[in-house]
Amino acid sequence: MTFVKNELKMFKRILSPELPEGFESQKQDKEVVDAEDEKQESSVREGALKITLHFLRKMNQKELADTLEKSSLLYQ
C-alpha cells in the first residue's frame, strides 16, 4: 500500500506546475532493486497509472491525463 501511495505522490509531482523539478526529484528518489522486486513494482506502477489516468479522464481532465501519460513514458 505504501508503494501505491508513493506512486500517487509521484504522479502529483509530475502534474505540478514545476514539472521538470518534480520529475527530476522523482528520478533521484528511485532505488536500485533486484529483478523480482522491479517486476512487481513495475506491475503495480502500471496499474496505479492506468487507474489514475482513468479517473482523470472521467473527471474531464484530459489535459492532465495526457501530461501524466507522456511523463510516465519518460519515467520508464
PDB file of N, CA, C and O in Angstrom:
ATOM      1  N   MET A   1       0.816  -1.183   0.000  1.00  0.00           N
ATOM      2  CA  MET A   1       0.000   0.000   0.000  1.00  0.00           C
ATOM      3  C   MET A   1       0.870   1.261   0.000  1.00  0.00           C
ATOM      4  O   MET A   1       0.530   2.259  -0.636  1.00  0.00           O
ATOM      5  N   THR A   2       1.979   1.205   0.709  1.00  0.00           N
ATOM      6  CA  THR A   2       2.887   2.356   0.756  1.00  0.00           C
ATOM      7  C   THR A   2       3.435   2.659  -0.628  1.00  0.00           C
ATOM      8  O   THR A   2       3.574   3.822  -1.008  1.00  0.00           O
ATOM      9  N   PHE A   3       3.746   1.610  -1.381  1.00  0.00           N
ATOM     10  CA  PHE A   3       4.273   1.811  -2.727  1.00  0.00           C
ATOM     11  C   PHE A   3       3.272   2.563  -3.594  1.00  0.00           C
ATOM     12  O   PHE A   3       3.651   3.481  -4.321  1.00  0.00           O
ATOM     13  N   VAL A   4       1.991   2.183  -3.525  1.00  0.00           N
ATOM     14  CA  VAL A   4       0.953   2.846  -4.310  1.00  0.00           C
ATOM     15  C   VAL A   4       0.829   4.312  -3.895  1.00  0.00           C
ATOM     16  O   VAL A   4       0.701   5.189  -4.749  1.00  0.00           O
ATOM     17  N   LYS A   5       0.865   4.580  -2.595  1.00  0.00           N
ATOM     18  CA  LYS A   5       0.811   5.969  -2.124  1.00  0.00           C
ATOM     19  C   LYS A   5       1.981   6.775  -2.676  1.00  0.00           C
ATOM     20  O   LYS A   5       1.812   7.920  -3.093  1.00  0.00           O
ATOM     21  N   ASN A   6       3.157   6.178  -2.676  1.00  0.00           N
ATOM     22  CA  ASN A   6       4.330   6.863  -3.210  1.00  0.00           C
ATOM     23  C   ASN A   6       4.182   7.132  -4.705  1.00  0.00           C
ATOM     24  O   ASN A   6       4.584   8.187  -5.194  1.00  0.00           O
ATOM     25  N   GLU A   7       3.605   6.174  -5.425  1.00  0.00           N
ATOM     26  CA  GLU A   7       3.373   6.367  -6.862  1.00  0.00           C
ATOM     27  C   GLU A   7       2.398   7.518  -7.094  1.00  0.00           C
ATOM     28  O   GLU A   7       2.613   8.344  -7.981  1.00  0.00           O
ATOM     29  N   LEU A   8       1.338   7.575  -6.309  1.00  0.00           N
ATOM     30  CA  LEU A   8       0.368   8.657  -6.459  1.00  0.00           C
ATOM     31  C   LEU A   8       0.995  10.012  -6.140  1.00  0.00           C
ATOM     32  O   LEU A   8       0.686  11.009  -6.793  1.00  0.00           O
ATOM     33  N   LYS A   9       1.876  10.050  -5.137  1.00  0.00           N
ATOM     34  CA  LYS A   9       2.591  11.294  -4.825  1.00  0.00           C
ATOM     35  C   LYS A   9       3.482  11.693  -5.990  1.00  0.00           C
ATOM     36  O   LYS A   9       3.590  12.874  -6.319  1.00  0.00           O
ATOM     37  N   MET A  10       4.126  10.698  -6.621  1.00  0.00           N
ATOM     38  CA  MET A  10       4.976  10.976  -7.770  1.00  0.00           C
ATOM     39  C   MET A  10       4.137  11.535  -8.916  1.00  0.00           C
ATOM     40  O   MET A  10       4.566  12.475  -9.585  1.00  0.00           O
ATOM     41  N   PHE A  11       2.939  10.973  -9.158  1.00  0.00           N
ATOM     42  CA  PHE A  11       2.054  11.491 -10.201  1.00  0.00           C
ATOM     43  C   PHE A  11       1.701  12.945  -9.903  1.00  0.00           C
ATOM     44  O   PHE A  11       1.667  13.784 -10.803  1.00  0.00           O
ATOM     45  N   LYS A  12       1.442  13.228  -8.643  1.00  0.00           N
ATOM     46  CA  LYS A  12       1.106  14.601  -8.245  1.00  0.00           C
ATOM     47  C   LYS A  12       2.271  15.545  -8.546  1.00  0.00           C
ATOM     48  O   LYS A  12       2.065  16.653  -9.041  1.00  0.00           O
ATOM     49  N   ARG A  13       3.494  15.102  -8.247  1.00  0.00           N
ATOM     50  CA  ARG A  13       4.667  15.937  -8.549  1.00  0.00           C
ATOM     51  C   ARG A  13       4.810  16.160 -10.041  1.00  0.00           C
ATOM     52  O   ARG A  13       5.148  17.260 -10.477  1.00  0.00           O
ATOM     53  N   ILE A  14       4.552  15.114 -10.835  1.00  0.00           N
ATOM     54  CA  ILE A  14       4.651  15.237 -12.292  1.00  0.00           C
ATOM     55  C   ILE A  14       3.650  16.266 -12.804  1.00  0.00           C
ATOM     56  O   ILE A  14       3.958  17.042 -13.708  1.00  0.00           O
ATOM     57  N   LEU A  15       2.464  16.271 -12.232  1.00  0.00           N
ATOM     58  CA  LEU A  15       1.415  17.171 -12.701  1.00  0.00           C
ATOM     59  C   LEU A  15       1.494  18.568 -12.108  1.00  0.00           C
ATOM     60  O   LEU A  15       0.706  19.441 -12.474  1.00  0.00           O
ATOM     61  N   SER A  16       2.426  18.788 -11.205  1.00  0.00           N
ATOM     62  CA  SER A  16       2.561  20.117 -10.612  1.00  0.00           C
ATOM     63  C   SER A  16       3.112  21.084 -11.657  1.00  0.00           C
ATOM     64  O   SER A  16       3.723  20.655 -12.636  1.00  0.00           O
ATOM     65  N   PRO A  17       2.904  22.375 -11.458  1.00  0.00           N
ATOM     66  CA  PRO A  17       3.401  23.368 -12.417  1.00  0.00           C
ATOM     67  C   PRO A  17       4.921  23.315 -12.612  1.00  0.00           C
ATOM     68  O   PRO A  17       5.421  23.730 -13.658  1.00  0.00           O
ATOM     69  N   GLU A  18       5.643  22.821 -11.638  1.00  0.00           N
ATOM     70  CA  GLU A  18       7.099  22.728 -11.731  1.00  0.00           C
ATOM     71  C   GLU A  18       7.491  21.351 -12.264  1.00  0.00           C
ATOM     72  O   GLU A  18       8.273  20.644 -11.627  1.00  0.00           O
ATOM     73  N   LEU A  19       6.960  20.965 -13.420  1.00  0.00           N
ATOM     74  CA  LEU A  19       7.158  19.619 -13.979  1.00  0.00           C
ATOM     75  C   LEU A  19       8.614  19.173 -13.997  1.00  0.00           C
ATOM     76  O   LEU A  19       8.901  18.086 -13.497  1.00  0.00           O
ATOM     77  N   PRO A  20       9.544  19.942 -14.541  1.00  0.00           N
ATOM     78  CA  PRO A  20      10.919  19.442 -14.567  1.00  0.00           C
ATOM     79  C   PRO A  20      11.484  19.162 -13.183  1.00  0.00           C
ATOM     80  O   PRO A  20      12.175  18.162 -12.993  1.00  0.00           O
ATOM     81  N   GLU A  21      11.205  20.022 -12.217  1.00  0.00           N
ATOM     82  CA  GLU A  21      11.714  19.807 -10.860  1.00  0.00           C
ATOM     83  C   GLU A  21      11.094  18.558 -10.249  1.00  0.00           C
ATOM     84  O   GLU A  21      11.799  17.750  -9.644  1.00  0.00           O
ATOM     85  N   GLY A  22       9.787  18.394 -10.399  1.00  0.00           N
ATOM     86  CA  GLY A  22       9.111  17.227  -9.849  1.00  0.00           C
ATOM     87  C   GLY A  22       9.612  15.948 -10.464  1.00  0.00           C
ATOM     88  O   GLY A  22       9.816  14.955  -9.767  1.00  0.00           O
ATOM     89  N   PHE A  23       9.812  15.963 -11.772  1.00  0.00           N
ATOM     90  CA  PHE A  23      10.278  14.762 -12.460  1.00  0.00           C
ATOM     91  C   PHE A  23      11.710  14.435 -12.067  1.00  0.00           C
ATOM     92  O   PHE A  23      12.034  13.269 -11.840  1.00  0.00           O
ATOM     93  N   GLU A  24      12.564  15.429 -11.983  1.00  0.00           N
ATOM     94  CA  GLU A  24      13.959  15.182 -11.614  1.00  0.00           C
ATOM     95  C   GLU A  24      14.080  14.659 -10.190  1.00  0.00           C
ATOM     96  O   GLU A  24      14.862  13.744  -9.934  1.00  0.00           O
ATOM     97  N   SER A  25      13.313  15.232  -9.255  1.00  0.00           N
ATOM     98  CA  SER A  25      13.405  14.754  -7.875  1.00  0.00           C
ATOM     99  C   SER A  25      12.895  13.328  -7.775  1.00  0.00           C
ATOM    100  O   SER A  25      13.398  12.544  -6.971  1.00  0.00           O
ATOM    101  N   GLN A  26      11.896  12.983  -8.589  1.00  0.00           N
ATOM    102  CA  GLN A  26      11.377  11.622  -8.595  1.00  0.00           C
ATOM    103  C   GLN A  26      12.436  10.666  -9.123  1.00  0.00           C
ATOM    104  O   GLN A  26      12.603   9.573  -8.582  1.00  0.00           O
ATOM    105  N   LYS A  27      13.154  11.059 -10.169  1.00  0.00           N
ATOM    106  CA  LYS A  27      14.190  10.193 -10.719  1.00  0.00           C
ATOM    107  C   LYS A  27      15.286   9.957  -9.695  1.00  0.00           C
ATOM    108  O   LYS A  27      15.830   8.854  -9.630  1.00  0.00           O
ATOM    109  N   GLN A  28      15.624  10.952  -8.899  1.00  0.00           N
ATOM    110  CA  GLN A  28      16.669  10.825  -7.896  1.00  0.00           C
ATOM    111  C   GLN A  28      16.239   9.917  -6.756  1.00  0.00           C
ATOM    112  O   GLN A  28      17.078   9.286  -6.114  1.00  0.00           O
ATOM    113  N   ASP A  29      14.915   9.844  -6.495  1.00  0.00           N
ATOM    114  CA  ASP A  29      14.404   9.033  -5.400  1.00  0.00           C
ATOM    115  C   ASP A  29      14.365   7.544  -5.724  1.00  0.00           C
ATOM    116  O   ASP A  29      14.252   6.718  -4.818  1.00  0.00           O
ATOM    117  N   LYS A  30      14.458   7.193  -7.000  1.00  0.00           N
ATOM    118  CA  LYS A  30      14.328   5.791  -7.410  1.00  0.00           C
ATOM    119  C   LYS A  30      15.491   4.977  -6.852  1.00  0.00           C
ATOM    120  O   LYS A  30      16.651   5.371  -6.970  1.00  0.00           O
ATOM    121  N   GLU A  31      15.165   3.830  -6.240  1.00  0.00           N
ATOM    122  CA  GLU A  31      16.178   2.965  -5.653  1.00  0.00           C
ATOM    123  C   GLU A  31      16.470   1.802  -6.588  1.00  0.00           C
ATOM    124  O   GLU A  31      15.638   1.427  -7.414  1.00  0.00           O
ATOM    125  N   VAL A  32      17.667   1.237  -6.445  1.00  0.00           N
ATOM    126  CA  VAL A  32      18.019   0.042  -7.201  1.00  0.00           C
ATOM    127  C   VAL A  32      17.475  -1.164  -6.442  1.00  0.00           C
ATOM    128  O   VAL A  32      17.755  -1.339  -5.256  1.00  0.00           O
ATOM    129  N   VAL A  33      16.701  -1.988  -7.132  1.00  0.00           N
ATOM    130  CA  VAL A  33      16.114  -3.175  -6.515  1.00  0.00           C
ATOM    131  C   VAL A  33      16.424  -4.389  -7.366  1.00  0.00           C
ATOM    132  O   VAL A  33      16.793  -4.256  -8.532  1.00  0.00           O
ATOM    133  N   ASP A  34      16.274  -5.590  -6.783  1.00  0.00           N
ATOM    134  CA  ASP A  34      16.557  -6.790  -7.561  1.00  0.00           C
ATOM    135  C   ASP A  34      15.480  -7.005  -8.621  1.00  0.00           C
ATOM    136  O   ASP A  34      14.451  -6.329  -8.611  1.00  0.00           O
ATOM    137  N   ALA A  35      15.716  -7.945  -9.534  1.00  0.00           N
ATOM    138  CA  ALA A  35      14.863  -8.126 -10.708  1.00  0.00           C
ATOM    139  C   ALA A  35      13.417  -8.471 -10.340  1.00  0.00           C
ATOM    140  O   ALA A  35      12.494  -7.941 -10.959  1.00  0.00           O
ATOM    141  N   GLU A  36      13.197  -9.329  -9.369  1.00  0.00           N
ATOM    142  CA  GLU A  36      11.834  -9.714  -8.996  1.00  0.00           C
ATOM    143  C   GLU A  36      11.066  -8.537  -8.400  1.00  0.00           C
ATOM    144  O   GLU A  36       9.907  -8.313  -8.749  1.00  0.00           O
ATOM    145  N   ASP A  37      11.700  -7.789  -7.511  1.00  0.00           N
ATOM    146  CA  ASP A  37      11.048  -6.604  -6.938  1.00  0.00           C
ATOM    147  C   ASP A  37      10.736  -5.587  -8.029  1.00  0.00           C
ATOM    148  O   ASP A  37       9.673  -4.966  -8.029  1.00  0.00           O
ATOM    149  N   GLU A  38      11.663  -5.426  -8.944  1.00  0.00           N
ATOM    150  CA  GLU A  38      11.471  -4.480 -10.042  1.00  0.00           C
ATOM    151  C   GLU A  38      10.253  -4.886 -10.884  1.00  0.00           C
ATOM    152  O   GLU A  38       9.458  -4.035 -11.281  1.00  0.00           O
ATOM    153  N   LYS A  39      10.115  -6.168 -11.148  1.00  0.00           N
ATOM    154  CA  LYS A  39       8.984  -6.671 -11.936  1.00  0.00           C
ATOM    155  C   LYS A  39       7.666  -6.403 -11.220  1.00  0.00           C
ATOM    156  O   LYS A  39       6.708  -5.941 -11.839  1.00  0.00           O
ATOM    157  N   GLN A  40       7.610  -6.689  -9.920  1.00  0.00           N
ATOM    158  CA  GLN A  40       6.393  -6.462  -9.146  1.00  0.00           C
ATOM    159  C   GLN A  40       6.067  -4.973  -9.060  1.00  0.00           C
ATOM    160  O   GLN A  40       4.910  -4.580  -9.210  1.00  0.00           O
ATOM    161  N   GLU A  41       7.074  -4.151  -8.822  1.00  0.00           N
ATOM    162  CA  GLU A  41       6.853  -2.710  -8.732  1.00  0.00           C
ATOM    163  C   GLU A  41       6.380  -2.150 -10.063  1.00  0.00           C
ATOM    164  O   GLU A  41       5.520  -1.271 -10.102  1.00  0.00           O
ATOM    165  N   SER A  42       6.934  -2.654 -11.142  1.00  0.00           N
ATOM    166  CA  SER A  42       6.534  -2.202 -12.471  1.00  0.00           C
ATOM    167  C   SER A  42       5.069  -2.509 -12.723  1.00  0.00           C
ATOM    168  O   SER A  42       4.342  -1.685 -13.278  1.00  0.00           O
ATOM    169  N   SER A  43       4.638  -3.694 -12.315  1.00  0.00           N
ATOM    170  CA  SER A  43       3.248  -4.096 -12.483  1.00  0.00           C
ATOM    171  C   SER A  43       2.316  -3.214 -11.654  1.00  0.00           C
ATOM    172  O   SER A  43       1.276  -2.776 -12.144  1.00  0.00           O
ATOM    173  N   VAL A  44       2.683  -2.955 -10.411  1.00  0.00           N
ATOM    174  CA  VAL A  44       1.877  -2.095  -9.540  1.00  0.00           C
ATOM    175  C   VAL A  44       1.875  -0.668 -10.079  1.00  0.00           C
ATOM    176  O   VAL A  44       0.838  -0.004 -10.082  1.00  0.00           O
ATOM    177  N   ARG A  45       3.026  -0.200 -10.531  1.00  0.00           N
ATOM    178  CA  ARG A  45       3.142   1.159 -11.075  1.00  0.00           C
ATOM    179  C   ARG A  45       2.226   1.311 -12.293  1.00  0.00           C
ATOM    180  O   ARG A  45       1.520   2.311 -12.424  1.00  0.00           O
ATOM    181  N   GLU A  46       2.242   0.322 -13.174  1.00  0.00           N
ATOM    182  CA  GLU A  46       1.406   0.369 -14.365  1.00  0.00           C
ATOM    183  C   GLU A  46      -0.077   0.389 -13.990  1.00  0.00           C
ATOM    184  O   GLU A  46      -0.861   1.131 -14.581  1.00  0.00           O
ATOM    185  N   GLY A  47      -0.456  -0.426 -13.010  1.00  0.00           N
ATOM    186  CA  GLY A  47      -1.844  -0.444 -12.553  1.00  0.00           C
ATOM    187  C   GLY A  47      -2.260   0.884 -11.947  1.00  0.00           C
ATOM    188  O   GLY A  47      -3.345   1.387 -12.238  1.00  0.00           O
ATOM    189  N   ALA A  48      -1.404   1.457 -11.105  1.00  0.00           N
ATOM    190  CA  ALA A  48      -1.712   2.747 -10.484  1.00  0.00           C
ATOM    191  C   ALA A  48      -1.842   3.834 -11.554  1.00  0.00           C
ATOM    192  O   ALA A  48      -2.710   4.703 -11.463  1.00  0.00           O
ATOM    193  N   LEU A  49      -0.982   3.777 -12.556  1.00  0.00           N
ATOM    194  CA  LEU A  49      -1.040   4.754 -13.639  1.00  0.00           C
ATOM    195  C   LEU A  49      -2.345   4.623 -14.414  1.00  0.00           C
ATOM    196  O   LEU A  49      -3.001   5.626 -14.698  1.00  0.00           O
ATOM    197  N   LYS A  50      -2.726   3.394 -14.759  1.00  0.00           N
ATOM    198  CA  LYS A  50      -3.962   3.187 -15.511  1.00  0.00           C
ATOM    199  C   LYS A  50      -5.178   3.676 -14.733  1.00  0.00           C
ATOM    200  O   LYS A  50      -6.064   4.318 -15.296  1.00  0.00           O
ATOM    201  N   ILE A  51      -5.218   3.374 -13.450  1.00  0.00           N
ATOM    202  CA  ILE A  51      -6.339   3.814 -12.617  1.00  0.00           C
ATOM    203  C   ILE A  51      -6.387   5.336 -12.542  1.00  0.00           C
ATOM    204  O   ILE A  51      -7.452   5.940 -12.679  1.00  0.00           O
ATOM    205  N   THR A  52      -5.230   5.949 -12.325  1.00  0.00           N
ATOM    206  CA  THR A  52      -5.167   7.410 -12.234  1.00  0.00           C
ATOM    207  C   THR A  52      -5.591   8.058 -13.542  1.00  0.00           C
ATOM    208  O   THR A  52      -6.352   9.025 -13.537  1.00  0.00           O
ATOM    209  N   LEU A  53      -5.103   7.532 -14.668  1.00  0.00           N
ATOM    210  CA  LEU A  53      -5.490   8.069 -15.978  1.00  0.00           C
ATOM    211  C   LEU A  53      -6.991   7.924 -16.200  1.00  0.00           C
ATOM    212  O   LEU A  53      -7.641   8.837 -16.709  1.00  0.00           O
ATOM    213  N   HIS A  54      -7.531   6.788 -15.821  1.00  0.00           N
ATOM    214  CA  HIS A  54      -8.977   6.561 -15.965  1.00  0.00           C
ATOM    215  C   HIS A  54      -9.771   7.613 -15.189  1.00  0.00           C
ATOM    216  O   HIS A  54     -10.703   8.215 -15.723  1.00  0.00           O
ATOM    217  N   PHE A  55      -9.400   7.827 -13.935  1.00  0.00           N
ATOM    218  CA  PHE A  55     -10.136   8.798 -13.115  1.00  0.00           C
ATOM    219  C   PHE A  55      -9.966  10.221 -13.631  1.00  0.00           C
ATOM    220  O   PHE A  55     -10.924  10.994 -13.629  1.00  0.00           O
ATOM    221  N   LEU A  56      -8.778  10.576 -14.069  1.00  0.00           N
ATOM    222  CA  LEU A  56      -8.586  11.927 -14.613  1.00  0.00           C
ATOM    223  C   LEU A  56      -9.465  12.143 -15.840  1.00  0.00           C
ATOM    224  O   LEU A  56     -10.069  13.204 -15.998  1.00  0.00           O
ATOM    225  N   ARG A  57      -9.533  11.152 -16.693  1.00  0.00           N
ATOM    226  CA  ARG A  57     -10.359  11.297 -17.903  1.00  0.00           C
ATOM    227  C   ARG A  57     -11.846  11.318 -17.556  1.00  0.00           C
ATOM    228  O   ARG A  57     -12.612  12.058 -18.174  1.00  0.00           O
ATOM    229  N   LYS A  58     -12.261  10.520 -16.580  1.00  0.00           N
ATOM    230  CA  LYS A  58     -13.663  10.539 -16.143  1.00  0.00           C
ATOM    231  C   LYS A  58     -14.031  11.892 -15.553  1.00  0.00           C
ATOM    232  O   LYS A  58     -15.187  12.310 -15.623  1.00  0.00           O
ATOM    233  N   MET A  59     -13.055  12.576 -14.973  1.00  0.00           N
ATOM    234  CA  MET A  59     -13.270  13.889 -14.373  1.00  0.00           C
ATOM    235  C   MET A  59     -13.095  15.007 -15.407  1.00  0.00           C
ATOM    236  O   MET A  59     -13.026  16.184 -15.054  1.00  0.00           O
ATOM    237  N   ASN A  60     -13.024  14.623 -16.691  1.00  0.00           N
ATOM    238  CA  ASN A  60     -12.819  15.573 -17.797  1.00  0.00           C
ATOM    239  C   ASN A  60     -11.517  16.362 -17.650  1.00  0.00           C
ATOM    240  O   ASN A  60     -11.460  17.548 -17.973  1.00  0.00           O
ATOM    241  N   GLN A  61     -10.478  15.693 -17.160  1.00  0.00           N
ATOM    242  CA  GLN A  61      -9.157  16.303 -17.010  1.00  0.00           C
ATOM    243  C   GLN A  61      -8.205  15.694 -18.040  1.00  0.00           C
ATOM    244  O   GLN A  61      -7.124  15.213 -17.703  1.00  0.00           O
ATOM    245  N   LYS A  62      -8.637  15.728 -19.305  1.00  0.00           N
ATOM    246  CA  LYS A  62      -7.885  15.097 -20.391  1.00  0.00           C
ATOM    247  C   LYS A  62      -6.464  15.649 -20.495  1.00  0.00           C
ATOM    248  O   LYS A  62      -5.515  14.897 -20.718  1.00  0.00           O
ATOM    249  N   GLU A  63      -6.325  16.945 -20.335  1.00  0.00           N
ATOM    250  CA  GLU A  63      -5.007  17.577 -20.447  1.00  0.00           C
ATOM    251  C   GLU A  63      -4.050  17.050 -19.366  1.00  0.00           C
ATOM    252  O   GLU A  63      -2.892  16.747 -19.652  1.00  0.00           O
ATOM    253  N   LEU A  64      -4.539  16.946 -18.133  1.00  0.00           N
ATOM    254  CA  LEU A  64      -3.715  16.401 -17.056  1.00  0.00           C
ATOM    255  C   LEU A  64      -3.383  14.933 -17.315  1.00  0.00           C
ATOM    256  O   LEU A  64      -2.253  14.498 -17.094  1.00  0.00           O
ATOM    257  N   ALA A  65      -4.370  14.173 -17.783  1.00  0.00           N
ATOM    258  CA  ALA A  65      -4.146  12.758 -18.083  1.00  0.00           C
ATOM    259  C   ALA A  65      -3.091  12.601 -19.176  1.00  0.00           C
ATOM    260  O   ALA A  65      -2.211  11.747 -19.074  1.00  0.00           O
ATOM    261  N   ASP A  66      -3.178  13.416 -20.210  1.00  0.00           N
ATOM    262  CA  ASP A  66      -2.195  13.350 -21.299  1.00  0.00           C
ATOM    263  C   ASP A  66      -0.794  13.705 -20.801  1.00  0.00           C
ATOM    264  O   ASP A  66       0.187  13.064 -21.175  1.00  0.00           O
ATOM    265  N   THR A  67      -0.711  14.727 -19.959  1.00  0.00           N
ATOM    266  CA  THR A  67       0.580  15.132 -19.398  1.00  0.00           C
ATOM    267  C   THR A  67       1.183  14.005 -18.569  1.00  0.00           C
ATOM    268  O   THR A  67       2.368  13.697 -18.695  1.00  0.00           O
ATOM    269  N   LEU A  68       0.371  13.401 -17.731  1.00  0.00           N
ATOM    270  CA  LEU A  68       0.842  12.303 -16.899  1.00  0.00           C
ATOM    271  C   LEU A  68       1.275  11.119 -17.747  1.00  0.00           C
ATOM    272  O   LEU A  68       2.309  10.504 -17.487  1.00  0.00           O
ATOM    273  N   GLU A  69       0.498  10.809 -18.740  1.00  0.00           N
ATOM    274  CA  GLU A  69       0.813   9.676 -19.622  1.00  0.00           C
ATOM    275  C   GLU A  69       2.133   9.897 -20.360  1.00  0.00           C
ATOM    276  O   GLU A  69       2.962   8.990 -20.439  1.00  0.00           O
ATOM    277  N   LYS A  70       2.326  11.106 -20.900  1.00  0.00           N
ATOM    278  CA  LYS A  70       3.574  11.409 -21.596  1.00  0.00           C
ATOM    279  C   LYS A  70       4.764  11.381 -20.637  1.00  0.00           C
ATOM    280  O   LYS A  70       5.829  10.868 -20.983  1.00  0.00           O
ATOM    281  N   SER A  71       4.588  11.925 -19.443  1.00  0.00           N
ATOM    282  CA  SER A  71       5.659  11.946 -18.460  1.00  0.00           C
ATOM    283  C   SER A  71       6.010  10.545 -17.980  1.00  0.00           C
ATOM    284  O   SER A  71       7.170  10.250 -17.694  1.00  0.00           O
ATOM    285  N   SER A  72       5.007   9.689 -17.893  1.00  0.00           N
ATOM    286  CA  SER A  72       5.269   8.320 -17.428  1.00  0.00           C
ATOM    287  C   SER A  72       6.113   7.552 -18.429  1.00  0.00           C
ATOM    288  O   SER A  72       6.834   6.634 -18.041  1.00  0.00           O
ATOM    289  N   LEU A  73       6.044   7.901 -19.705  1.00  0.00           N
ATOM    290  CA  LEU A  73       6.879   7.257 -20.708  1.00  0.00           C
ATOM    291  C   LEU A  73       8.355   7.591 -20.481  1.00  0.00           C
ATOM    292  O   LEU A  73       9.228   6.761 -20.732  1.00  0.00           O
ATOM    293  N   LEU A  74       8.627   8.797 -20.010  1.00  0.00           N
ATOM    294  CA  LEU A  74       9.999   9.200 -19.699  1.00  0.00           C
ATOM    295  C   LEU A  74      10.503   8.491 -18.445  1.00  0.00           C
ATOM    296  O   LEU A  74      11.693   8.207 -18.313  1.00  0.00           O
ATOM    297  N   TYR A  75       9.594   8.216 -17.544  1.00  0.00           N
ATOM    298  CA  TYR A  75       9.903   7.615 -16.256  1.00  0.00           C
ATOM    299  C   TYR A  75      10.311   6.149 -16.390  1.00  0.00           C
ATOM    300  O   TYR A  75      11.120   5.651 -15.608  1.00  0.00           O
ATOM    301  N   GLN A  76       9.748   5.463 -17.382  1.00  0.00           N
ATOM    302  CA  GLN A  76      10.003   4.033 -17.544  1.00  0.00           C
ATOM    303  C   GLN A  76      11.336   3.794 -18.079  1.00  0.00           C
ATOM    304  O   GLN A  76      11.723   2.643 -18.281  1.00  0.00           O
TER     305      GLN A  76
END
